[in-house]
Amino acid sequence: MGHELSGNEQGWWIVSHNGKLWLPDGALPRGTAAQYSLQGANGVQIGEWEQSAVWLVRQARPRDMGSVRQLIDEDAGLFQLAGKGVQLAEFYRSHRFCGYCGHPMRISRKEWACLCDHCHERYYPQIAPCIIVAIRRGDEILLARHQRHRGEIYTVLAGFAEVGETIEQTVVREVMEETQIQVTNVRYVTSQPWPFPHSLMMAFTADYAAGDIKIQLSELADAGWFRYDALPLLPPPGTVARRLIEDTVAVCRALNETADAHATIPSDQQGID
């Protein structure tokens, strides 16, 4: 798939190797292939952004190789295309040989797949489904600081689906495993491709049902209930975690405003149409 670049091709350039992304000056390069010395490399168009082609080139650069996370503040569409490029590059790198017969693989010219001409096995990029959930208790939200995250950021709970369970069951199990909290009223909100390394985040909200927090130390450094107007340091905008938190905060605020408005009505007039 793709072709040898002449140098005249124009667009955005996702130059990726070993899960890293080339970010000269901290940004995704945009221009001609020749401008970035990419002529002669193999390139494949994987999409369009702002009426310009988005190209994937699997190549290492001696400097300025960074993480897709550096683009998280960009528009969601561009971030997703960059993540797609990095995931495809890693898929091709890890499928040079067939896992069944060991023979060399080739890249399909028709789809995102690798083919084995010896045993005729066909491989597609694997996506790991995972959940992320915001849990509300009255005017509070459950937030946690994860062991794998640097800094003091608190976020909502997340985890990978296991074989043989529904996504809703994953929500209940992950929350119980990490905090010993029981939840109810699990509701789907949205999804987000998450290229770290190849996940699809499915976002939910849920309500507290029972239990006291007891954290799973292998996963969490801390967890607690935070009032909606007294939150700790949060994930950056553009992440599905931040959206869940903001949606839950909006619900808490609306419920509090309704309660305050109701409290201002004289008791002898409450309940009167």
Protein Blocks (a to p, Z undefined) as FASTA:
>chain_A
ZZddehlagcdddddeehiacdehhiaceddfklnopghiacddfbdeehiacddddddd
fehpacfklmmmmcfklmmmmmmmmmmmmmmmmmmbcfklopacdddfkbccdddfklop
acdddddddddddddehjaccddddfklgcjbdcdddddddehiafklmmmmmmmmmnop
acehiacfbdcddfbfbccddddddddfbdcddddfklpgbdcdddfklccddddehiak
lmmmmmmmmmmmmmmmmmmmmmmpcfklgopZZ
